[in-house]
Amino acid sequence: MVQIIKEINGKFFAKDAILVDKPEKLKGLLNNTRWKILTMIAQKPAYPAEIAKTLNLHEQKVYYHIKQLEANKLIEVKTKKEYGGTIAKYYTVTTNAFALELPSGDMKLSDLPMKNEPEKLKSFLFPFISNSRMNAKIVVGSPDPHGPHQVRARDGHYAIDIALFLGQMSEMPKSFTTALDIDIKSENKYNNNLIVMGGPLTNIITSDINNYLPVKFKIDSFPFRGITSQKTGKTYNEDNIGIIAKIVNPKDTDKSILLLAGNRFNGSKAAVLALTRFTDMVLENYNGEDNWACVVEGLDIDGDGKVDSVRVLE
């Protein structure tokens, strides 16, 4: 049994498939009537008399094709029910897909392309994803009081969406990829590519790298509020302002850091939403820079009080 992965409207779907290496094993499929029967019972189990009535076929003809499909292990009895003293067998498919494998062309997962992602996105995510492998630590703020101001992180769960986004383009890593900010700092694990989630109050790694960011948080007085762009000189004080920044890791210049953070947790959510759902818009002005940032504004389009869309400010 294998899985077939399909992309439909930018989303990935999977279904189990029977994999065979000899064409004759699929001969049961090479008949229009059998294909109609398979298509019907794949949607809902049915018994032969019901199949005959629905497909306008003679019942004995249906029984013949049922036996052929069952002999080739393409269908199976799902359940049995009694009708008027007789037992009706409800048939269903053994799988929803079938695949024929040629005896060559095997490829390691690490050699596969990044699932047809645009070149700009590949460039932006390098070296966090390299050769279809996750090559970074996702750093979230500790949920316990920590740091100089003893703040609890409220935005760490947003990293789940980042992980789902990156998971479309990489294999499952062997080692654990998620780390708390306090562990990175106390164990001095800066010699990694880091994907840092959260602002300088909730994630102390963000505070450590703030001076190296193209768009800096104002952390001169508590409570921190405001993001200042080094490019335009503008300052953004609203809670729903977020930034997406990619910089060289100042602790290890062979590594990189990707930051998704905001003035408050709504701003952090806006940054995550922007990168994962509005990727093309966010990366429109990205041209492969090692130090780059984008400022986004979270929007509440449906009026439910929650950020559900974004606007790129710069």
Backbone hydrogen bonds, N-H to C=O, Kabsch-Sander energy under -0.5 kcal/mol:
donor,donor_aa,acceptor,acceptor_aa,energy
2,V,17,A,-2.6
4,I,15,K,-2.7
5,I,3,Q,-0.5
6,K,13,F,-2.9
8,I,6,K,-0.6
8,I,11,K,-3.1
11,K,8,I,-1.8
13,F,6,K,-3.0
15,K,4,I,-1.5
17,A,2,V,-2.8
18,I,97,A,-2.1
19,L,17,A,-0.5
20,V,18,I,-0.5
20,V,99,A,-2.5
25,K,22,K,-1.7
26,L,23,P,-2.1
27,K,24,E,-1.5
29,L,26,L,-2.1
30,L,27,K,-1.2
31,N,29,L,-2.2
35,W,31,N,-2.3
36,K,32,N,-2.0
37,I,33,T,-2.2
38,L,34,R,-2.8
39,T,35,W,-2.5
40,M,36,K,-2.1
41,I,37,I,-2.6
42,A,38,L,-1.6
43,Q,39,T,-0.7
43,Q,40,M,-0.9
44,K,40,M,-1.3
46,A,91,Y,-1.5
50,E,47,Y,-0.7
51,I,47,Y,-2.2
52,A,48,P,-2.9
53,K,49,A,-2.0
54,T,50,E,-2.4
55,L,51,I,-2.7
56,N,52,A,-0.6
57,L,52,A,-2.6
62,V,58,H,-1.8
63,Y,59,E,-2.2
64,Y,60,Q,-1.9
65,H,61,K,-2.0
66,I,62,V,-2.6
67,K,63,Y,-2.2
68,Q,64,Y,-1.7
69,L,65,H,-2.6
70,E,66,I,-2.6
71,A,67,K,-2.3
72,N,68,Q,-1.4
73,K,70,E,-1.5
74,L,69,L,-2.8
75,I,69,L,-0.8
76,E,92,T,-2.5
78,K,76,E,-0.5
78,K,90,Y,-3.6
79,T,90,Y,-1.1
81,K,88,A,-2.3
83,Y,86,T,-3.4
86,T,83,Y,-1.9
88,A,81,K,-3.9
88,A,86,T,-0.6
89,K,87,I,-0.5
90,Y,79,T,-3.0
90,Y,88,A,-0.6
91,Y,46,A,-3.1
91,Y,89,K,-0.6
92,T,76,E,-2.5
94,T,74,L,-2.0
96,N,16,D,-0.6
99,A,18,I,-2.9
101,E,20,V,-3.1
101,E,99,A,-0.5
104,S,102,L,-1.4
111,D,108,K,-1.7
112,L,109,L,-1.3
115,K,113,P,-2.7
117,E,114,M,-1.9
122,K,118,P,-2.2
123,S,119,E,-2.5
124,F,120,K,-2.3
125,L,121,L,-2.5
126,F,122,K,-0.7
126,F,123,S,-0.7
128,F,125,L,-0.7
129,I,125,L,-2.3
130,S,133,R,-2.4
133,R,130,S,-1.1
134,M,171,E,-0.5
135,N,128,F,-3.8
137,K,193,N,-2.6
138,I,177,T,-2.4
139,V,137,K,-0.7
139,V,195,I,-3.0
140,V,138,I,-0.6
140,V,179,A,-2.3
141,G,197,M,-0.6
146,H,151,V,-1.0
150,Q,147,G,-1.6
151,V,146,H,-1.9
153,A,142,S,-2.2
158,Y,155,D,-1.4
159,A,156,G,-1.7
160,I,157,H,-1.7
161,D,158,Y,-1.0
162,I,158,Y,-1.1
163,A,159,A,-2.5
164,L,160,I,-2.3
165,F,161,D,-2.3
166,L,162,I,-2.7
167,G,163,A,-2.3
168,Q,164,L,-0.8
168,Q,165,F,-0.7
169,M,166,L,-1.8
170,S,167,G,-0.7
171,E,132,S,-2.4
179,A,138,I,-2.7
181,D,140,V,-2.1
183,D,180,L,-0.5
184,I,180,L,-2.0
185,K,181,D,-2.2
186,S,182,I,-2.6
187,E,183,D,-2.3
188,N,185,K,-0.8
189,K,184,I,-2.3
192,N,190,Y,-1.3
194,L,256,S,-2.2
195,I,137,K,-3.3
196,V,194,L,-0.7
196,V,258,L,-2.8
197,M,139,V,-3.0
198,G,196,V,-0.6
198,G,260,L,-2.7
203,N,199,G,-2.3
206,T,203,N,-0.7
207,S,203,N,-1.2
208,D,204,I,-1.7
209,I,205,I,-1.8
210,N,206,T,-0.7
210,N,207,S,-0.6
212,Y,209,I,-2.1
213,L,210,N,-1.6
216,K,228,T,-2.3
218,K,226,G,-2.6
219,I,217,F,-1.1
225,R,218,K,-0.7
227,I,236,Y,-1.9
228,T,216,K,-3.2
229,S,234,K,-2.7
230,Q,214,P,-2.4
233,G,229,S,-1.8
236,Y,227,I,-2.9
237,N,235,T,-0.5
241,I,238,E,-1.4
242,G,296,V,-2.6
243,I,261,A,-3.3
244,I,294,C,-2.3
245,A,259,L,-2.3
246,K,292,W,-2.9
247,I,257,I,-2.6
249,N,255,K,-2.3
252,D,249,N,-1.0
255,K,252,D,-2.5
257,I,247,I,-3.0
258,L,194,L,-2.9
259,L,245,A,-3.2
259,L,257,I,-0.5
260,L,196,V,-2.5
261,A,243,I,-2.0
263,N,241,I,-2.2
264,R,239,D,-1.1
267,G,239,D,-1.0
267,G,264,R,-0.7
268,S,264,R,-1.9
269,K,265,F,-2.3
270,A,266,N,-1.9
271,A,267,G,-1.9
272,V,268,S,-2.2
273,L,269,K,-3.0
274,A,270,A,-2.5
275,L,271,A,-2.1
276,T,272,V,-2.4
277,R,273,L,-2.5
278,F,273,L,-0.8
278,F,274,A,-1.4
282,V,278,F,-2.2
283,L,279,T,-2.7
284,E,281,M,-0.7
285,N,282,V,-0.5
286,Y,283,L,-1.5
287,N,285,N,-0.5
292,W,246,K,-2.8
292,W,290,D,-0.5
294,C,244,I,-2.2
296,V,242,G,-2.9
297,E,311,R,-2.8
298,G,240,N,-2.9
299,L,309,S,-3.4
301,I,299,L,-0.8
308,D,299,L,-2.9
309,S,299,L,-1.7
311,R,297,E,-1.8
313,L,295,V,-2.8
313,L,311,R,-0.5
314,E,295,V,-1.4
